[in-house]
Amino acid sequence: MEVGAYSRVLGQPRIFCAAKGFQNPKEPSSVFRHASFHKPHRNFDFKAVHNDLQVPMEKKKISVAHELSSLVALSPLDGRYWGKVKDLAPYLSEYGLIFFRVLVEIKWLLKLSEIPEIIEVPRFSEDASSFLQGLIDNFCEDDALEIKNIEKVTNHDVKAVEYFLKQRCQSHPEISKVLEFFHFSCTSEDINNLAHALMLKESLEDVMLPSMDKLINSISTMAKDNAHIPMLCRTHGQPASPSTLGKEMAIFAVRLSRERLEVSKVKIMGKFAGAVGNYNAHLVAYPNVNWPKVAEEFVNSLGLSFNPYVTQIETHDYMAKLFFTIVRYNNILIDFDRDIWGYISLGYFKQITKAGEIGSSTMPHKVNPIDFENSEGNLGVANGALAQLSEKLPISRWQRDLTDSTVLRNMGVGLGHSLLAYKSTLQGIAKLQVNETRIFDDLDQSWEVLAEPIQTVMRRYGVPEPYEKLKELTRGKSVTKESIRRFIEGLELPNEAKKNLLNLTPHSYVGAAVELARDVDMALNLVNGEEHFLNSKRAVI
């Protein structure tokens, strides 16, 4: 399934209850009831996770017994920038990975109970099913810590999840009889690939795509609000034919929207075919079960697309496509950041100051474009991580090696720095104030840009060597309103054509730019379709 399809089907917000975790206020549709799961505790506390951590630093130890201190965090995402990226933590952290592993293991046991040929696992009673679902709904930090403690003994993270579930279910008279069917015929990667897929799907749907939409909406608003403001363009850094500020913003809104759509169209895939992708153990144990069909049903029930042709691992091709698409979105945003940085440098934008803030430690007057610089820098870090994931993950020796395991733990790095950048750009946009006086001054000093329309009209009416004559008049020379008017008046042109040229100014020579900017919403509709556009507007509202 595509990103967002599953969550839109369920369509219900989760309500957090301290005793029961996130709860759905309404029952999901019967089609997806067995696929229903609650997101991990969004407000989980990292204090407990680090209750034993002591970091040696030369002759003393810095205790972080009760909090993940920003002073000792190795990653700035977990330190300085935690407040801006913490929304991703329930999905892309170690906690999120463990939670989704637990979910997959439980859902698989429930699926086995629905297969008539597996008589050893009878269909669970309502009480047993509710007990298992409760392990998902009420999963918390203490559960994750318990699994981590089991892992210290097993030295195997997925096996620790299996042992945790067996321990929790020993007390239930019905489930205790089928404990060995936890992780039945599974390789660890059966569990992991679905957990990683769900981590991506949920983080994209709940955090990344809404943030992308907010950026597109914000830039689109800039386009419409400034559709009428003429602005000198620059090609090769030199004055060029004018546009409007709004139209130049509209370009970015449409470009970003195209890539956002491509991100949402990537099918998040999963496999569940055993140790080397052939259902070897499954067929030995239960030869009369159509295991490929069972696996497809199970993967689809989690809101994922099924990949039938795999080795021990899901091939990760969809991840490469997804991450490279996000890189393209990020590259467009880098282009936007740099353009806005340049316009601020030219004085086209002022930045609203905040009392108490300091721009430079030595130059009191400075108001630096730090938000756009922060965004650009973090987009570079994000793209480096995402490109590495895209290039490495599709490659695995023979039927698998373990290099993908450690690499996949860095999904949060690429997406986290992307999210940080999106928020920095939005923060920067909120501070911008258009400086029309400075923009108009530039236009008033650039009458040479009218050389293009003049020579074009001269061509229409058969005036010889129009380009060469305008080149002689303007190239490398100071051009004024008066010199342009004298040149036009000396041309042999129809009166109406000459009148139109004499009325032309750098302010009015903007072509269709005003209309293009004002019609940006229509352009976004054409890119995304009416339904997506309305959904993105609602997300911002």
N, C-alpha and C positions, 0 to 999 in steps of 0.2 A: 504493500500500500504506500501511497505518497505521504509525505510529511503532513501531518495535520488531519488526515482523513479519520483516523481512529478517535482522536480527542474530540473532533467535531461531532462524530456520531454519538459519543457518550454525552458530550455537551453540557455537563453539569459541574458547577464549581464545587471544590472540596471545602468543607468546613472543618476547621481543626478543633478537636475536643481534647483537653489535656488527658483524659482517661482513655480515649479511644482512637486518637490520631485523627487523620482526615476522614470525613464521612461525606458520602453523596447525599444531598438533600432529597433527591428523587431516585427511584429505581431506574437503571438504564434499560434500554430496550431489550426484549428477550433475546434478540439475535446476538447481542453482545454481552449478555449477562455473565457468561462464563469467562469472558475476556476482561471483565471489569477488575480494575485494581486501583488502589489508592496510592497517590504519590507519597514518597517518603516525607517525613516530618520536616516541613520547610524551615521551622524555627529551631532546628536541633542545635544543641550546645556543644561546641568543641571542647569545653572545659574537661569533661570526663575523659575524652579521648587522650588527653595529654597529662593525666594525673600522675604518671610515674616518670615523666620525661625530665631529664636533667641534662643540660648541654654543657660539657666542659669547655671552658674558655681560659686558656693558660692555667693559672694557679687556682682559679675559683670556678664554681659552677653557677650558672644562671638557672634558677628554678622557674619552670613554667608549669607548675603543678595544677594551676586552676584556669589557665587561659592560653590560647595560642597567641603569644605576644607578637605584635608587629615588629618589635625590636629584634627578634631572633628568627623570624620566618625567613627561609631561604628564598622563597618566591615573593615578589612584591604583590602578587595577586592575593596571597594569604596574609600579607602584612599591610603595607601602605594603602593598597587599593581595595582591601577586603569589602568595605562598605559599598563599593560600586559593582562588585561582581558576585556578592554572596548569594544572589538569586540562583546561580548555577550550581551551588554547592550540593543541594539535595539530589542532584542528578549526576554530576560529573566527579564527585569526590569518591574516596574509598567507601564512605558510608553509602553513597548512591549505588555503587557497584555491588556491595554486599546485599543491599535491599533488593535489587532486581534479581540477583542470584537466588535469594530466598523465594521471591515471587515465582520464578521459573520452575524451581524444584517442586513447589507446592502445586502449581498449575499442572505440572506433568503427572503428578500422582493422581490428581483429580481426573485428568484425561484418561489415565489407565483404568480408572474405576468405571469408565463409560464404555470400555471395549468388551463386548460380550464374551469373546474368546478367552479373555484373561480372567478365568473364574477364581483365581487366587486373590484377586482384588475385586470383591463385589462392589456394586454401586453403593456409594456412601450414603448414609442416612443424612437427613437435614442437619442433625446435631453435629455429625462428623464434618460435614462440609462447612458448616458455620465455624467450627473450631479451627479448621485449616485456614479459612478466610480471615479469621481473627488474628492468626499469626502474621498475616500480611498487613491488615489494617492497623494493628497495634504495634508494629515494629518500631523500635526506638533505639536510641544511642546505646543503652545498656545491652540490648540484644546484639548490636554490632560489636561491642566490646567483648561480649562473651564469645562470639565467633572468632575474634582476633586472638583471644586467649587459647581457644582450641587449636588455632593455627600454629601457635608457638610449639605445640606438641607434634602436630601432624606435619608441619612444614609444607602444607598443601592447602591453599585458600579455599578451593571448591569443596574438597573433602571435609573441611571444617564446617561448611554450611550444612552438608549432609548430616554430620554427627550432631550438630546443633538441633536440627529438625527432629532427628530420632530421639534425642533427649527430651525435647519439648512434648513429643507425642507419646512418650512411654506411658503417661498417666491416662491416656484416653483408651478405653477398653476396645473400641472398634479399630482405631488407627494403629494401635500397638501391635495388632496381628499382621500388619502389612508393612512394617517398618523397612524391610529390606527392598521394598519397591520404591523407596526414595532413590533417585538417581539410577533408575532401572535402565540398563542397556545404554547408559549415557557415557560419553567421554566428557571431560571437563569443558571442552570447547563447545559442546552442545549447549551447556549452561551459559558459558561466557559470551558466546556470540550473540545470543538472544538478550542477555543482560546489557551488553554494549549497544545493541541496536535500540533497546528501550531507553537507555540513557540518552542516546542521541535524539531519538524521536521526541521524547518528552521535553528535553532541554530546548530543542529547536522550536517546538510548538508553543511552549509556555514562556520562553525567555528570548531566544535569538530572533525569531521571526517578528514578534511584536516590536522589538527594538529596531529592527530593520524598517518596519512600517512607520515607526515614529520619525525616523530620519527622513524617509521619503516624503511623508506628510509635511514635515517642517520645511524641507527645501521647496516643496511644491507651494507652500504658503508664501515663502520668500518670492517665488516666481510671480505669483498672482499679485502680491502687494506691490511689487516693483516693476510690473509689466510696462508701465508708461515712462520709466526713467531712462532717458537715452544715455549711452555710455560708450566711450571710445574703446574699440577693440584693439588688441595688440597681437600681431603675428610676428614671430621671431623677436618678440620684445619691442617691436616698433609700431607706431600708430597705424591702424588699419581701419577699414570701413566700420562705422558705428553699429551698435546693436542696442538692446536695452538690458539693463541689469536683470530684469525678470526673466528674459529669454535665456540668458546665460545660466541662470539657476534652473530653469525648466529642463535644460539639457541633462543636468545631473539627476533630477528627479526621475526622468524617463529611463536613463541608463541604469540607475540603481534598481528601478522597478523591474526591468527585464531580468536582472540577475537574481533578484529576490524571488521572482516567479520560478526561475530555474532551480533554485534551492528547494522550494516547496514541492517541485515535481520529482525530485529524486526519490526513488523507491527504496525504503529502508528494508533490508533483506535479512533473512535468517535461515539457518539450516538446523536439522535435528536428525542426522543420519548415522550417528555412531562414530567409531574410532577412525575409519577411513572413508566414510561416506557411502557405504554399501549396505548398511543394516545387517552386518554379519551376525552379531550376537542376537539381535532381535529375532532373526529368522531361525536361528538354531533353537531358541527358547520357545517361540510361538510361530511355527512355519505357516500357519493358516491365516495369520493376520496380514492385512495389506498395509505394511508398515510405511511405504512412501505416502500413501493416502492419509494415514494417521498423522504422520509428521507434518504434512502440508496443512491439515486441519488445525493442528496444534499451533504451528507458527502463525497461521492466519488469525487464529483466535486471539493472539496477542496484538493484533493490529499491524502485523508485519507481512511483507511479501516473501514468498517461499522460494528458496534457491535449491533446486533438486540436484544440481551437478557440482559436487564439492569433494574436497579431500577430508582430512580431519577438521579443517577450519572452513568457515564461510570465507569465500575468496577475497572479500573486502573491496571488490571493484566498485561497489556502490559508494563506499567510503571515499575512495579516491575521487570519484566524480563529485561527491558532495563537497569535500574539502577544497577541491580546485575551484568549484563554483563560488564558494565563499571567498576564496582568494580573489576571484574576479570582482566580486562585489567590493571587497576591501580595496582593491587597486583603484576602482572608480572613486571611492571615498578619499583615498590619498590624493588623487587628482583634484577633488573638490577642496580638501584641506589646503593644498598648496595654492590653489587659485584664490581662495579667501585670504590666505596669508599675504599673497601679493597685493590684493585689493586693499587690505589694511595698510600695507606698506606704502601704497600710492595715496592713501588718505581717503579712499572711496568709502570706507567704513570707519566709524569711530567705535570704540568699545566702551560700554557703560562700566564705570568704575564702581567698586564696592569699598565702603569705608573700612579702613584698617589694612587693606591689601597693599602689598609692596611689589612693584614691578622689577626693581633692580636694587641690589644692596648698596650701590654707590651712586646711581643716577636717579634722583627722586622723581624725575618727570616721566619715567618709562611706564607705559601700559602695554605690556607684551602680549602677543597672540598665543598665549601658553596653551589654551585648550586645543587649538588646531595643531600645535606642535606636539602636544601629548598624544593626540589622536594619531597623527602621522607616525610617530615613533612606535606606538603600540600596534598599529596595523602592520608595521614592518616585522615586529616580533611575532605577531599572529601568523602572518603569511609564511614566515620561516618555518614555524611549527607545523602549519597545515600542509605546506608543500612537502615537508619531510614525511608526514603521515601518508600523503597521497602517493609519493614515489616509493615508499618502503612497503606499505601494507599489502599491495597486490602480489608481492614477491615472497614466496615461502619455499624452502628446499623440499623437493619431493612431496610427500604427503603432509608435512608441516615441520617447521622448526619453531623455536620459542621466541624468535626476535619480535614477532608481532605483539606478544604479551606485554613486554615492557614499554613498547612504543604506544600501545593503546592507552596506557595510563596517562598519556599526555594530551588526550583529547581536550581536557579542560584548559590546558595551556593555550592552545590555538583559539578556542572559542572564548575563553576568559579575556584574553588580550583584545579580541575582536569586540566583545561587549564593552570593555573599558573604553575602547576607541569610540564606539558609537555614542556612548554617554558623554565623552569629552567633546565630540563635535556638536552634539545637541546643546551642551552647556555653552559652548562658544557662540553658536548661532543666537542663543537667547541674549547674549551681550551686545550683539551687533546693532549699530545705528547708522543708517545710510547718511552720508555726507554729500548732499546734492550739490552744494556750492563747489566743492572740490571736483566733483565729476564734471560739472558744467564748465568749470575753468579749463579743464583739459580739452573739452570739445571746442571751446572758443579759441584755443591756441592751435587747432589742428585743421585748418581749412584745406590743407592739401589732400585730405581724404575725399574731397569732392572731385578730384581728378578722375576717379573711376566712373561716376555717373556721366560726367561731361564727355569723356572720350567715347562712352558707350552710345550716347545720343548722337554724337558726331558720326559714328559708324552708321547708325540707322539712316541718316540723311546724306550719306555719301561724301562727307567732308574728307578730303585726302589726309593720310597720315595722322589720324587723330591721336593714337597712342604716343607717337613720337613727339607731337606738339605739346601734349600734356607732360611728357617726360622732361622736355626742355624747360617747361614752365615751373615744375615742382621739384624735381629730383635734387635733393641736397641743398635746396634753397628755402628761404623764409617765405612762406606763402600767407597772405592776409586776405581778409574779406574783400578788400578793395582790389587787390591784384586779380583775384578770381573773377570778380564782377567785370573788370575791364576786359579780361580774356573772353568771357561769355558774350559781352556786348559786341565784340569784334568778329564773332562767328557768323557765317552765312547760314542761318537756320530759320525755319518757319517761326513766326512771331510767338505762336503758342508754346512751341518747344523752348524757345529762348526765355519766355516768361517763366515757365516751370523751373528752368535751371536757375534763373535769378532768384527765385523764391526759396530755393533749396539751401539748407544750412546743415552743418554737422549735427545739430540737434534733431533735425527732421529726417535726415537720411538714414532711416533705420529699417527700411524695407517692411517685411511682415513680422518683425520682431514682437511688436505689441500683441498682435493677435496670437502668435505662437505661445507667448507666455500666458495670456489669458485662457487659452485653450488647453493648458497642461493637464487638467483633470480629464478632458476628453482623450488626450493622448495616453494617460495612464489607464483609462478604461479599455482602450484598444490593445494595450500591452497585456493587461491582466484579465480582462473580462469584467463585466459589471459586478459580479458576485464578489470576486476577490477585492475589488476596489472598495466596495461598501464595507466589507469585513475589516479591511485595514483602517478605514475611517473610524469604524466603531471601536477598534482596538485602541486608537489614539484617544478617542473621547472617553 
